[in-house]
Amino acid sequence: MIGEATKTATTVPDHELIETGLRWAGTFAWIPNLHCPSVAAVRGHAYGAGLQLALACDFRILARDAKVGLVETRFGLLPDMGATIRLPRIIGESRAREMMLLGEIIDADEAYRIGLANRVVDTAEVGRAAAQLAAAIADKPPLALRGARRALEAAWHTDPETSLRFAIKEQIECLRSSDFQEGLAAITEGRQPEWHGR
């Protein structure tokens, strides 16, 4: 298989390899485009593509004994499924360079310390912790969550003024929604709101 990949890389024209590479790079691109936040629950080892999958999610919960790393450089490659964009955003460029260029593997405590993990829990609790976080997310107004996620993404891809305009447009959609009216009514009536996403 490695021999075939090497032969392909040396015989196929660059433009075809670039198109193939872009398809691979977009493997996890659908996750940030979901209409709701995503949660990665990581047990065991998440190296290479496994960590790149977790990086595409909004939240990462790691088991206490988990280990993560982008080890591609150990094999003469580089992370090519979005990690070069996502990891620096999450943990900062300097630390991301260490992880990517050195192929460093870190444990869950270090992942939490540098902001890669949102939570670290006992291995047996990973599924429950992820379900609890998902339930907390589901309890929030969907339009506001979707708008906030879109605004966060826009902040990375556009200039500050364009990003603010985008966030304001999302806020206008929220202000015009029945969910906003429901939120106001719930506060006034001293009850929990019932969100409908419209």
Buried (B, 14 or more C-beta within 10 A) or exposed (E): EEEEEEEEEEEEEEEEBEEEEEEEBEBBEEBBEEEBBBBBBBBEBBBBBBBBBBBBBBBBBBBBEBBBBBBBBBEEEEBBBBBBBBBBEBBEEEBBEBBBEEBBBBBBEBBBBBEBBBBBBEBEBBBEBBEBBBEEBEEBBBBBBBBBBBBBBBBEEEEEEEBBEBBEEBBEBBEEBEBBEBBEEBEEEEEEBEBEBE
